[in-house]
Amino acid sequence: MVKLPRKTKVYSEFFTNGAVAWFSAGVIAPLFTKKLSLKEILASLIAIISCFLFLKLTTLFNKEG
């Protein structure tokens, strides 16, 4: 495993945690609620896209390190 510089590791961990938060808020939480409205479906879609972007940023920081 490649050892990352401290700054890169902090950014990587931050964006990984952000991706997990977006995933749980937008994908997992709606599974336990009633029927979804169009607004809630859109919010879930935004959360999935945000999760993807945060994971892409994480891989970018890992490649730089």
CHARMM-style PDB file with segment names, atoms N, HN, CA, C and O in Angstrom:
ATOM      1  N   MET     1       0.836  -1.175   0.000  1.00  0.00      PROA
ATOM      2  CA  MET     1       0.000   0.000   0.000  1.00  0.00      PROA
ATOM      3  C   MET     1       0.885   1.244   0.000  1.00  0.00      PROA
ATOM      4  O   MET     1       1.876   1.310   0.726  1.00  0.00      PROA
ATOM      5  N   VAL     2       0.522   2.217  -0.811  1.00  0.00      PROA
ATOM      6  HN  VAL     2      -0.283   2.164  -1.401  1.00  0.00      PROA
ATOM      7  CA  VAL     2       1.299   3.444  -0.941  1.00  0.00      PROA
ATOM      8  C   VAL     2       1.016   4.366   0.235  1.00  0.00      PROA
ATOM      9  O   VAL     2      -0.138   4.587   0.602  1.00  0.00      PROA
ATOM     10  N   LYS     3       2.076   4.897   0.818  1.00  0.00      PROA
ATOM     11  HN  LYS     3       3.014   4.718   0.520  1.00  0.00      PROA
ATOM     12  CA  LYS     3       1.915   5.839   1.932  1.00  0.00      PROA
ATOM     13  C   LYS     3       1.670   7.231   1.361  1.00  0.00      PROA
ATOM     14  O   LYS     3       2.486   7.750   0.600  1.00  0.00      PROA
ATOM     15  N   LEU     4       0.543   7.830   1.733  1.00  0.00      PROA
ATOM     16  HN  LEU     4      -0.120   7.408   2.352  1.00  0.00      PROA
ATOM     17  CA  LEU     4       0.161   9.140   1.224  1.00  0.00      PROA
ATOM     18  C   LEU     4       0.742  10.247   2.089  1.00  0.00      PROA
ATOM     19  O   LEU     4       0.902  10.075   3.298  1.00  0.00      PROA
ATOM     20  N   PRO     5       1.061  11.394   1.471  1.00  0.00      PROA
ATOM     21  CA  PRO     5       1.452  12.548   2.294  1.00  0.00      PROA
ATOM     22  C   PRO     5       0.303  12.937   3.218  1.00  0.00      PROA
ATOM     23  O   PRO     5      -0.860  12.666   2.920  1.00  0.00      PROA
ATOM     24  N   ARG     6       0.629  13.565   4.326  1.00  0.00      PROA
ATOM     25  HN  ARG     6       1.574  13.785   4.568  1.00  0.00      PROA
ATOM     26  CA  ARG     6      -0.378  13.882   5.347  1.00  0.00      PROA
ATOM     27  C   ARG     6      -1.540  14.710   4.792  1.00  0.00      PROA
ATOM     28  O   ARG     6      -2.700  14.401   5.066  1.00  0.00      PROA
ATOM     29  N   LYS     7      -1.243  15.756   4.017  1.00  0.00      PROA
ATOM     30  HN  LYS     7      -0.301  16.006   3.794  1.00  0.00      PROA
ATOM     31  CA  LYS     7      -2.286  16.622   3.473  1.00  0.00      PROA
ATOM     32  C   LYS     7      -3.208  15.834   2.540  1.00  0.00      PROA
ATOM     33  O   LYS     7      -4.429  15.967   2.614  1.00  0.00      PROA
ATOM     34  N   THR     8      -2.636  15.030   1.681  1.00  0.00      PROA
ATOM     35  HN  THR     8      -1.644  14.921   1.620  1.00  0.00      PROA
ATOM     36  CA  THR     8      -3.426  14.231   0.744  1.00  0.00      PROA
ATOM     37  C   THR     8      -4.286  13.224   1.486  1.00  0.00      PROA
ATOM     38  O   THR     8      -5.433  12.987   1.108  1.00  0.00      PROA
ATOM     39  N   LYS     9      -3.745  12.634   2.529  1.00  0.00      PROA
ATOM     40  HN  LYS     9      -2.813  12.826   2.836  1.00  0.00      PROA
ATOM     41  CA  LYS     9      -4.504  11.651   3.299  1.00  0.00      PROA
ATOM     42  C   LYS     9      -5.710  12.302   3.978  1.00  0.00      PROA
ATOM     43  O   LYS     9      -6.791  11.715   4.019  1.00  0.00      PROA
ATOM     44  N   VAL    10      -5.529  13.498   4.503  1.00  0.00      PROA
ATOM     45  HN  VAL    10      -4.651  13.975   4.470  1.00  0.00      PROA
ATOM     46  CA  VAL    10      -6.634  14.208   5.156  1.00  0.00      PROA
ATOM     47  C   VAL    10      -7.740  14.501   4.149  1.00  0.00      PROA
ATOM     48  O   VAL    10      -8.915  14.269   4.433  1.00  0.00      PROA
ATOM     49  N   TYR    11      -7.369  15.010   2.970  1.00  0.00      PROA
ATOM     50  HN  TYR    11      -6.414  15.198   2.740  1.00  0.00      PROA
ATOM     51  CA  TYR    11      -8.366  15.284   1.929  1.00  0.00      PROA
ATOM     52  C   TYR    11      -9.063  14.005   1.493  1.00  0.00      PROA
ATOM     53  O   TYR    11     -10.280  13.985   1.309  1.00  0.00      PROA
ATOM     54  N   SER    12      -8.300  12.955   1.331  1.00  0.00      PROA
ATOM     55  HN  SER    12      -7.311  12.971   1.481  1.00  0.00      PROA
ATOM     56  CA  SER    12      -8.861  11.682   0.905  1.00  0.00      PROA
ATOM     57  C   SER    12      -9.877  11.158   1.915  1.00  0.00      PROA
ATOM     58  O   SER    12     -10.962  10.718   1.536  1.00  0.00      PROA
ATOM     59  N   GLU    13      -9.533  11.202   3.183  1.00  0.00      PROA
ATOM     60  HN  GLU    13      -8.651  11.560   3.492  1.00  0.00      PROA
ATOM     61  CA  GLU    13     -10.452  10.740   4.224  1.00  0.00      PROA
ATOM     62  C   GLU    13     -11.696  11.626   4.300  1.00  0.00      PROA
ATOM     63  O   GLU    13     -12.803  11.123   4.494  1.00  0.00      PROA
ATOM     64  N   PHE    14     -11.521  12.935   4.149  1.00  0.00      PROA
ATOM     65  HN  PHE    14     -10.622  13.343   3.992  1.00  0.00      PROA
ATOM     66  CA  PHE    14     -12.651  13.856   4.196  1.00  0.00      PROA
ATOM     67  C   PHE    14     -13.645  13.542   3.083  1.00  0.00      PROA
ATOM     68  O   PHE    14     -14.843  13.423   3.342  1.00  0.00      PROA
ATOM     69  N   PHE    15     -13.169  13.407   1.860  1.00  0.00      PROA
ATOM     70  HN  PHE    15     -12.196  13.504   1.650  1.00  0.00      PROA
ATOM     71  CA  PHE    15     -14.068  13.159   0.745  1.00  0.00      PROA
ATOM     72  C   PHE    15     -14.664  11.751   0.792  1.00  0.00      PROA
ATOM     73  O   PHE    15     -15.787  11.548   0.330  1.00  0.00      PROA
ATOM     74  N   THR    16     -13.943  10.787   1.334  1.00  0.00      PROA
ATOM     75  HN  THR    16     -13.030  10.951   1.709  1.00  0.00      PROA
ATOM     76  CA  THR    16     -14.511   9.452   1.509  1.00  0.00      PROA
ATOM     77  C   THR    16     -15.665   9.501   2.505  1.00  0.00      PROA
ATOM     78  O   THR    16     -16.719   8.912   2.269  1.00  0.00      PROA
ATOM     79  N   ASN    17     -15.466  10.202   3.615  1.00  0.00      PROA
ATOM     80  HN  ASN    17     -14.609  10.681   3.807  1.00  0.00      PROA
ATOM     81  CA  ASN    17     -16.544  10.343   4.603  1.00  0.00      PROA
ATOM     82  C   ASN    17     -17.723  11.111   4.029  1.00  0.00      PROA
ATOM     83  O   ASN    17     -18.876  10.789   4.318  1.00  0.00      PROA
ATOM     84  N   GLY    18     -17.443  12.122   3.220  1.00  0.00      PROA
ATOM     85  HN  GLY    18     -16.507  12.383   2.986  1.00  0.00      PROA
ATOM     86  CA  GLY    18     -18.520  12.861   2.562  1.00  0.00      PROA
ATOM     87  C   GLY    18     -19.321  11.979   1.625  1.00  0.00      PROA
ATOM     88  O   GLY    18     -20.546  12.083   1.562  1.00  0.00      PROA
ATOM     89  N   ALA    19     -18.633  11.110   0.897  1.00  0.00      PROA
ATOM     90  HN  ALA    19     -17.637  11.026   0.949  1.00  0.00      PROA
ATOM     91  CA  ALA    19     -19.321  10.192  -0.010  1.00  0.00      PROA
ATOM     92  C   ALA    19     -20.223   9.237   0.761  1.00  0.00      PROA
ATOM     93  O   ALA    19     -21.345   8.960   0.339  1.00  0.00      PROA
ATOM     94  N   VAL    20     -19.737   8.738   1.879  1.00  0.00      PROA
ATOM     95  HN  VAL    20     -18.825   8.963   2.222  1.00  0.00      PROA
ATOM     96  CA  VAL    20     -20.547   7.841   2.708  1.00  0.00      PROA
ATOM     97  C   VAL    20     -21.770   8.577   3.249  1.00  0.00      PROA
ATOM     98  O   VAL    20     -22.868   8.022   3.286  1.00  0.00      PROA
ATOM     99  N   ALA    21     -21.579   9.813   3.663  1.00  0.00      PROA
ATOM    100  HN  ALA    21     -20.687  10.264   3.633  1.00  0.00      PROA
ATOM    101  CA  ALA    21     -22.708  10.598   4.187  1.00  0.00      PROA
ATOM    102  C   ALA    21     -23.760  10.837   3.112  1.00  0.00      PROA
ATOM    103  O   ALA    21     -24.953  10.667   3.364  1.00  0.00      PROA
ATOM    104  N   TRP    22     -23.328  11.228   1.918  1.00  0.00      PROA
ATOM    105  HN  TRP    22     -22.359  11.366   1.714  1.00  0.00      PROA
ATOM    106  CA  TRP    22     -24.282  11.449   0.827  1.00  0.00      PROA
ATOM    107  C   TRP    22     -25.004  10.161   0.461  1.00  0.00      PROA
ATOM    108  O   TRP    22     -26.204  10.174   0.187  1.00  0.00      PROA
ATOM    109  N   PHE    23     -24.275   9.047   0.456  1.00  0.00      PROA
ATOM    110  HN  PHE    23     -23.300   9.036   0.678  1.00  0.00      PROA
ATOM    111  CA  PHE    23     -24.890   7.771   0.112  1.00  0.00      PROA
ATOM    112  C   PHE    23     -25.947   7.388   1.137  1.00  0.00      PROA
ATOM    113  O   PHE    23     -27.050   6.979   0.774  1.00  0.00      PROA
ATOM    114  N   SER    24     -25.612   7.519   2.416  1.00  0.00      PROA
ATOM    115  HN  SER    24     -24.716   7.851   2.711  1.00  0.00      PROA
ATOM    116  CA  SER    24     -26.581   7.125   3.445  1.00  0.00      PROA
ATOM    117  C   SER    24     -27.783   8.060   3.474  1.00  0.00      PROA
ATOM    118  O   SER    24     -28.906   7.609   3.703  1.00  0.00      PROA
ATOM    119  N   ALA    25     -27.572   9.346   3.246  1.00  0.00      PROA
ATOM    120  HN  ALA    25     -26.660   9.712   3.060  1.00  0.00      PROA
ATOM    121  CA  ALA    25     -28.687  10.296   3.268  1.00  0.00      PROA
ATOM    122  C   ALA    25     -29.575  10.170   2.043  1.00  0.00      PROA
ATOM    123  O   ALA    25     -30.794  10.308   2.144  1.00  0.00      PROA
ATOM    124  N   GLY    26     -28.987   9.913   0.906  1.00  0.00      PROA
ATOM    125  HN  GLY    26     -27.997   9.801   0.825  1.00  0.00      PROA
ATOM    126  CA  GLY    26     -29.760   9.917  -0.327  1.00  0.00      PROA
ATOM    127  C   GLY    26     -30.226   8.572  -0.821  1.00  0.00      PROA
ATOM    128  O   GLY    26     -31.182   8.497  -1.592  1.00  0.00      PROA
ATOM    129  N   VAL    27     -29.579   7.512  -0.398  1.00  0.00      PROA
ATOM    130  HN  VAL    27     -28.802   7.573   0.228  1.00  0.00      PROA
ATOM    131  CA  VAL    27     -29.922   6.192  -0.922  1.00  0.00      PROA
ATOM    132  C   VAL    27     -30.506   5.289   0.154  1.00  0.00      PROA
ATOM    133  O   VAL    27     -31.559   4.685  -0.049  1.00  0.00      PROA
ATOM    134  N   ILE    28     -29.842   5.192   1.282  1.00  0.00      PROA
ATOM    135  HN  ILE    28     -28.986   5.683   1.447  1.00  0.00      PROA
ATOM    136  CA  ILE    28     -30.279   4.263   2.322  1.00  0.00      PROA
ATOM    137  C   ILE    28     -31.492   4.797   3.082  1.00  0.00      PROA
ATOM    138  O   ILE    28     -32.455   4.061   3.297  1.00  0.00      PROA
ATOM    139  N   ALA    29     -31.458   6.067   3.492  1.00  0.00      PROA
ATOM    140  HN  ALA    29     -30.676   6.665   3.318  1.00  0.00      PROA
ATOM    141  CA  ALA    29     -32.555   6.635   4.282  1.00  0.00      PROA
ATOM    142  C   ALA    29     -33.911   6.549   3.587  1.00  0.00      PROA
ATOM    143  O   ALA    29     -34.887   6.183   4.242  1.00  0.00      PROA
ATOM    144  N   PRO    30     -34.026   6.867   2.298  1.00  0.00      PROA
ATOM    145  CA  PRO    30     -35.343   6.776   1.651  1.00  0.00      PROA
ATOM    146  C   PRO    30     -35.920   5.356   1.599  1.00  0.00      PROA
ATOM    147  O   PRO    30     -37.126   5.193   1.416  1.00  0.00      PROA
ATOM    148  N   LEU    31     -35.097   4.351   1.753  1.00  0.00      PROA
ATOM    149  HN  LEU    31     -34.117   4.483   1.902  1.00  0.00      PROA
ATOM    150  CA  LEU    31     -35.610   2.978   1.756  1.00  0.00      PROA
ATOM    151  C   LEU    31     -36.503   2.711   2.964  1.00  0.00      PROA
ATOM    152  O   LEU    31     -37.347   1.816   2.927  1.00  0.00      PROA
ATOM    153  N   PHE    32     -36.320   3.480   4.029  1.00  0.00      PROA
ATOM    154  HN  PHE    32     -35.634   4.207   4.060  1.00  0.00      PROA
ATOM    155  CA  PHE    32     -37.076   3.269   5.260  1.00  0.00      PROA
ATOM    156  C   PHE    32     -38.227   4.263   5.423  1.00  0.00      PROA
ATOM    157  O   PHE    32     -38.824   4.340   6.497  1.00  0.00      PROA
ATOM    158  N   THR    33     -38.541   5.011   4.390  1.00  0.00      PROA
ATOM    159  HN  THR    33     -38.056   4.948   3.517  1.00  0.00      PROA
ATOM    160  CA  THR    33     -39.625   5.985   4.460  1.00  0.00      PROA
ATOM    161  C   THR    33     -40.793   5.540   3.589  1.00  0.00      PROA
ATOM    162  O   THR    33     -40.724   4.521   2.902  1.00  0.00      PROA
ATOM    163  N   LYS    34     -41.868   6.325   3.632  1.00  0.00      PROA
ATOM    164  HN  LYS    34     -41.924   7.153   4.190  1.00  0.00      PROA
ATOM    165  CA  LYS    34     -43.052   6.027   2.820  1.00  0.00      PROA
ATOM    166  C   LYS    34     -42.759   6.275   1.345  1.00  0.00      PROA
ATOM    167  O   LYS    34     -41.607   6.444   0.946  1.00  0.00      PROA
ATOM    168  N   LYS    35     -43.810   6.292   0.553  1.00  0.00      PROA
ATOM    169  HN  LYS    35     -44.745   6.155   0.878  1.00  0.00      PROA
ATOM    170  CA  LYS    35     -43.657   6.544  -0.878  1.00  0.00      PROA
ATOM    171  C   LYS    35     -42.879   7.830  -1.112  1.00  0.00      PROA
ATOM    172  O   LYS    35     -43.004   8.800  -0.363  1.00  0.00      PROA
ATOM    173  N   LEU    36     -42.082   7.816  -2.156  1.00  0.00      PROA
ATOM    174  HN  LEU    36     -41.980   7.029  -2.764  1.00  0.00      PROA
ATOM    175  CA  LEU    36     -41.265   8.976  -2.469  1.00  0.00      PROA
ATOM    176  C   LEU    36     -41.962   9.884  -3.473  1.00  0.00      PROA
ATOM    177  O   LEU    36     -42.543   9.422  -4.455  1.00  0.00      PROA
ATOM    178  N   SER    37     -41.895  11.169  -3.210  1.00  0.00      PROA
ATOM    179  HN  SER    37     -41.424  11.545  -2.413  1.00  0.00      PROA
ATOM    180  CA  SER    37     -42.412  12.143  -4.170  1.00  0.00      PROA
ATOM    181  C   SER    37     -41.311  12.446  -5.185  1.00  0.00      PROA
ATOM    182  O   SER    37     -40.173  12.003  -5.034  1.00  0.00      PROA
ATOM    183  N   LEU    38     -41.661  13.192  -6.200  1.00  0.00      PROA
ATOM    184  HN  LEU    38     -42.586  13.552  -6.322  1.00  0.00      PROA
ATOM    185  CA  LEU    38     -40.679  13.561  -7.220  1.00  0.00      PROA
ATOM    186  C   LEU    38     -39.530  14.363  -6.605  1.00  0.00      PROA
ATOM    187  O   LEU    38     -38.374  14.209  -6.999  1.00  0.00      PROA
ATOM    188  N   LYS    39     -39.861  15.211  -5.644  1.00  0.00      PROA
ATOM    189  HN  LYS    39     -40.800  15.336  -5.325  1.00  0.00      PROA
ATOM    190  CA  LYS    39     -38.839  16.018  -4.972  1.00  0.00      PROA
ATOM    191  C   LYS    39     -37.855  15.123  -4.210  1.00  0.00      PROA
ATOM    192  O   LYS    39     -36.649  15.369  -4.238  1.00  0.00      PROA
ATOM    193  N   GLU    40     -38.354  14.103  -3.541  1.00  0.00      PROA
ATOM    194  HN  GLU    40     -39.334  13.903  -3.518  1.00  0.00      PROA
ATOM    195  CA  GLU    40     -37.491  13.195  -2.788  1.00  0.00      PROA
ATOM    196  C   GLU    40     -36.644  12.335  -3.715  1.00  0.00      PROA
ATOM    197  O   GLU    40     -35.489  12.039  -3.409  1.00  0.00      PROA
ATOM    198  N   ILE    41     -37.213  11.934  -4.842  1.00  0.00      PROA
ATOM    199  HN  ILE    41     -38.152  12.174  -5.090  1.00  0.00      PROA
ATOM    200  CA  ILE    41     -36.445  11.157  -5.818  1.00  0.00      PROA
ATOM    201  C   ILE    41     -35.317  12.014  -6.385  1.00  0.00      PROA
ATOM    202  O   ILE    41     -34.197  11.534  -6.561  1.00  0.00      PROA
ATOM    203  N   LEU    42     -35.609  13.272  -6.669  1.00  0.00      PROA
ATOM    204  HN  LEU    42     -36.519  13.662  -6.526  1.00  0.00      PROA
ATOM    205  CA  LEU    42     -34.588  14.192  -7.160  1.00  0.00      PROA
ATOM    206  C   LEU    42     -33.491  14.385  -6.112  1.00  0.00      PROA
ATOM    207  O   LEU    42     -32.310  14.431  -6.456  1.00  0.00      PROA
ATOM    208  N   ALA    43     -33.869  14.496  -4.849  1.00  0.00      PROA
ATOM    209  HN  ALA    43     -34.828  14.458  -4.570  1.00  0.00      PROA
ATOM    210  CA  ALA    43     -32.885  14.636  -3.774  1.00  0.00      PROA
ATOM    211  C   ALA    43     -31.995  13.400  -3.691  1.00  0.00      PROA
ATOM    212  O   ALA    43     -30.790  13.519  -3.469  1.00  0.00      PROA
ATOM    213  N   SER    44     -32.578  12.215  -3.869  1.00  0.00      PROA
ATOM    214  HN  SER    44     -33.557  12.118  -4.049  1.00  0.00      PROA
ATOM    215  CA  SER    44     -31.785  10.988  -3.864  1.00  0.00      PROA
ATOM    216  C   SER    44     -30.825  10.958  -5.045  1.00  0.00      PROA
ATOM    217  O   SER    44     -29.680  10.528  -4.907  1.00  0.00      PROA
ATOM    218  N   LEU    45     -31.283  11.407  -6.189  1.00  0.00      PROA
ATOM    219  HN  LEU    45     -32.213  11.757  -6.301  1.00  0.00      PROA
ATOM    220  CA  LEU    45     -30.425  11.447  -7.369  1.00  0.00      PROA
ATOM    221  C   LEU    45     -29.261  12.415  -7.158  1.00  0.00      PROA
ATOM    222  O   LEU    45     -28.126  12.117  -7.530  1.00  0.00      PROA
ATOM    223  N   ILE    46     -29.543  13.565  -6.567  1.00  0.00      PROA
ATOM    224  HN  ILE    46     -30.465  13.808  -6.265  1.00  0.00      PROA
ATOM    225  CA  ILE    46     -28.477  14.525  -6.260  1.00  0.00      PROA
ATOM    226  C   ILE    46     -27.485  13.915  -5.277  1.00  0.00      PROA
ATOM    227  O   ILE    46     -26.278  14.116  -5.409  1.00  0.00      PROA
ATOM    228  N   ALA    47     -27.982  13.172  -4.295  1.00  0.00      PROA
ATOM    229  HN  ALA    47     -28.963  13.009  -4.187  1.00  0.00      PROA
ATOM    230  CA  ALA    47     -27.105  12.529  -3.317  1.00  0.00      PROA
ATOM    231  C   ALA    47     -26.218  11.482  -3.980  1.00  0.00      PROA
ATOM    232  O   ALA    47     -25.039  11.376  -3.644  1.00  0.00      PROA
ATOM    233  N   ILE    48     -26.759  10.714  -4.907  1.00  0.00      PROA
ATOM    234  HN  ILE    48     -27.717  10.801  -5.179  1.00  0.00      PROA
ATOM    235  CA  ILE    48     -25.962   9.704  -5.604  1.00  0.00      PROA
ATOM    236  C   ILE    48     -24.878  10.374  -6.440  1.00  0.00      PROA
ATOM    237  O   ILE    48     -23.731   9.927  -6.450  1.00  0.00      PROA
ATOM    238  N   ILE    49     -25.237  11.441  -7.138  1.00  0.00      PROA
ATOM    239  HN  ILE    49     -26.168  11.805  -7.130  1.00  0.00      PROA
ATOM    240  CA  ILE    49     -24.255  12.163  -7.949  1.00  0.00      PROA
ATOM    241  C   ILE    49     -23.176  12.777  -7.057  1.00  0.00      PROA
ATOM    242  O   ILE    49     -21.993  12.736  -7.393  1.00  0.00      PROA
ATOM    243  N   SER    50     -23.581  13.343  -5.925  1.00  0.00      PROA
ATOM    244  HN  SER    50     -24.543  13.376  -5.651  1.00  0.00      PROA
ATOM    245  CA  SER    50     -22.613  13.917  -4.991  1.00  0.00      PROA
ATOM    246  C   SER    50     -21.690  12.847  -4.438  1.00  0.00      PROA
ATOM    247  O   SER    50     -20.490  13.078  -4.296  1.00  0.00      PROA
ATOM    248  N   CYS    51     -22.228  11.692  -4.128  1.00  0.00      PROA
ATOM    249  HN  CYS    51     -23.204  11.505  -4.244  1.00  0.00      PROA
ATOM    250  CA  CYS    51     -21.422  10.569  -3.649  1.00  0.00      PROA
ATOM    251  C   CYS    51     -20.371  10.205  -4.693  1.00  0.00      PROA
ATOM    252  O   CYS    51     -19.200  10.012  -4.363  1.00  0.00      PROA
ATOM    253  N   PHE    52     -20.792  10.114  -5.951  1.00  0.00      PROA
ATOM    254  HN  PHE    52     -21.742  10.271  -6.219  1.00  0.00      PROA
ATOM    255  CA  PHE    52     -19.872   9.786  -7.032  1.00  0.00      PROA
ATOM    256  C   PHE    52     -18.774  10.846  -7.154  1.00  0.00      PROA
ATOM    257  O   PHE    52     -17.600  10.506  -7.303  1.00  0.00      PROA
ATOM    258  N   LEU    53     -19.149  12.123  -7.091  1.00  0.00      PROA
ATOM    259  HN  LEU    53     -20.102  12.399  -6.970  1.00  0.00      PROA
ATOM    260  CA  LEU    53     -18.161  13.195  -7.203  1.00  0.00      PROA
ATOM    261  C   LEU    53     -17.164  13.171  -6.045  1.00  0.00      PROA
ATOM    262  O   LEU    53     -15.968  13.381  -6.249  1.00  0.00      PROA
ATOM    263  N   PHE    54     -17.650  12.917  -4.843  1.00  0.00      PROA
ATOM    264  HN  PHE    54     -18.622  12.747  -4.678  1.00  0.00      PROA
ATOM    265  CA  PHE    54     -16.754  12.847  -3.692  1.00  0.00      PROA
ATOM    266  C   PHE    54     -15.785  11.676  -3.837  1.00  0.00      PROA
ATOM    267  O   PHE    54     -14.610  11.803  -3.496  1.00  0.00      PROA
ATOM    268  N   LEU    55     -16.262  10.544  -4.338  1.00  0.00      PROA
ATOM    269  HN  LEU    55     -17.217  10.441  -4.616  1.00  0.00      PROA
ATOM    270  CA  LEU    55     -15.369   9.405  -4.534  1.00  0.00      PROA
ATOM    271  C   LEU    55     -14.352   9.682  -5.638  1.00  0.00      PROA
ATOM    272  O   LEU    55     -13.205   9.245  -5.542  1.00  0.00      PROA
ATOM    273  N   LYS    56     -14.757  10.403  -6.686  1.00  0.00      PROA
ATOM    274  HN  LYS    56     -15.689  10.758  -6.764  1.00  0.00      PROA
ATOM    275  CA  LYS    56     -13.811  10.776  -7.741  1.00  0.00      PROA
ATOM    276  C   LYS    56     -12.728  11.703  -7.180  1.00  0.00      PROA
ATOM    277  O   LYS    56     -11.553  11.561  -7.520  1.00  0.00      PROA
ATOM    278  N   LEU    57     -13.121  12.654  -6.320  1.00  0.00      PROA
ATOM    279  HN  LEU    57     -14.076  12.770  -6.044  1.00  0.00      PROA
ATOM    280  CA  LEU    57     -12.132  13.529  -5.695  1.00  0.00      PROA
ATOM    281  C   LEU    57     -11.176  12.733  -4.817  1.00  0.00      PROA
ATOM    282  O   LEU    57      -9.978  13.016  -4.778  1.00  0.00      PROA
ATOM    283  N   THR    58     -11.703  11.745  -4.117  1.00  0.00      PROA
ATOM    284  HN  THR    58     -12.676  11.516  -4.148  1.00  0.00      PROA
ATOM    285  CA  THR    58     -10.860  10.902  -3.279  1.00  0.00      PROA
ATOM    286  C   THR    58      -9.823  10.174  -4.117  1.00  0.00      PROA
ATOM    287  O   THR    58      -8.647  10.138  -3.756  1.00  0.00      PROA
ATOM    288  N   THR    59     -10.250   9.591  -5.235  1.00  0.00      PROA
ATOM    289  HN  THR    59     -11.206   9.621  -5.528  1.00  0.00      PROA
ATOM    290  CA  THR    59      -9.284   8.881  -6.080  1.00  0.00      PROA
ATOM    291  C   THR    59      -8.283   9.853  -6.693  1.00  0.00      PROA
ATOM    292  O   THR    59      -7.121   9.497  -6.894  1.00  0.00      PROA
ATOM    293  N   LEU    60      -8.716  11.072  -6.991  1.00  0.00      PROA
ATOM    294  HN  LEU    60      -9.660  11.361  -6.828  1.00  0.00      PROA
ATOM    295  CA  LEU    60      -7.800  12.079  -7.515  1.00  0.00      PROA
ATOM    296  C   LEU    60      -6.715  12.393  -6.493  1.00  0.00      PROA
ATOM    297  O   LEU    60      -5.535  12.455  -6.841  1.00  0.00      PROA
ATOM    298  N   PHE    61      -7.100  12.591  -5.244  1.00  0.00      PROA
ATOM    299  HN  PHE    61      -8.058  12.540  -4.961  1.00  0.00      PROA
ATOM    300  CA  PHE    61      -6.114  12.873  -4.207  1.00  0.00      PROA
ATOM    301  C   PHE    61      -5.210  11.673  -3.958  1.00  0.00      PROA
ATOM    302  O   PHE    61      -4.026  11.848  -3.670  1.00  0.00      PROA
ATOM    303  N   ASN    62      -5.739  10.470  -4.062  1.00  0.00      PROA
ATOM    304  HN  ASN    62      -6.701  10.328  -4.296  1.00  0.00      PROA
ATOM    305  CA  ASN    62      -4.908   9.285  -3.870  1.00  0.00      PROA
ATOM    306  C   ASN    62      -3.893   9.133  -4.992  1.00  0.00      PROA
ATOM    307  O   ASN    62      -2.767   8.701  -4.746  1.00  0.00      PROA
ATOM    308  N   LYS    63      -4.268   9.479  -6.215  1.00  0.00      PROA
ATOM    309  HN  LYS    63      -5.183   9.830  -6.415  1.00  0.00      PROA
ATOM    310  CA  LYS    63      -3.335   9.391  -7.339  1.00  0.00      PROA
ATOM    311  C   LYS    63      -2.234  10.434  -7.224  1.00  0.00      PROA
ATOM    312  O   LYS    63      -1.092  10.171  -7.603  1.00  0.00      PROA
ATOM    313  N   GLU    64      -2.562  11.622  -6.703  1.00  0.00      PROA
ATOM    314  HN  GLU    64      -3.489  11.836  -6.395  1.00  0.00      PROA
ATOM    315  CA  GLU    64      -1.557  12.673  -6.535  1.00  0.00      PROA
ATOM    316  C   GLU    64      -0.514  12.285  -5.502  1.00  0.00      PROA
ATOM    317  O   GLU    64       0.667  12.606  -5.637  1.00  0.00      PROA
ATOM    318  N   GLY    65      -0.967  11.592  -4.470  1.00  0.00      PROA
ATOM    319  HN  GLY    65      -1.926  11.331  -4.360  1.00  0.00      PROA
ATOM    320  CA  GLY    65      -0.067  11.219  -3.386  1.00  0.00      PROA
ATOM    321  C   GLY    65       0.849  10.137  -3.794  1.00  0.00      PROA
ATOM    322  OT1 GLY    65       1.679   9.698  -2.998  1.00  0.00      PROA
TER     323      GLY     65
END
